[in-house]
Amino acid sequence: MVIVSSHQLKNVSGPLFCETCSQLSNQFNVWWTDGKNDDGLDYCNIHVECATCHNEVLHKSAVGDIHNLDDAINVLSQ
């Protein structure tokens, strides 16, 4: 899990709002999982959660591997 600022996620579609905290947060936890699907293709799941209450505010799935935070932010920005 990596803590990122809202500035680092600026290209994600719109500001990230935590419904549990009822506020726009300045920091988020980003983490991902990856593996292979039944067809043998790599896939990843990227999660963004509020750093304050740990409520998930965004989840994206994509084809391919995530090797670092830059890869994760790139997928979140698409």
C-alpha positions, 0 to 999 in steps of 0.5 A, a space after each residue: 500500500 502506498 500513500 499518495 496525495 490528491 495532487 498525484 491523482 489529479 488526472 483521475 476522473 474528477 476529485 475523489 470524495 469519501 462518502 464515509 468522511 463526507 469530504 474531499 481528502 488530501 491523501 489516499 492509500 493506493 494498492 493493487 493486486 495482479 495475476 493471470 485470468 483463465 485465458 493466460 492474460 495478465 490483469 490487475 485490480 487497483 484500489 484507492 481508499 481514504 487514508 483517514 477511514 479506509 473506505 474504498 473511493 475508487 476501484 479499477 480493473 485492467 489488462 496488464 501488470 502493475 510494476 509500480 505506483 506510476 503504472 497504477 496512476 496511469 491505469 487510474 487516469 485512463 
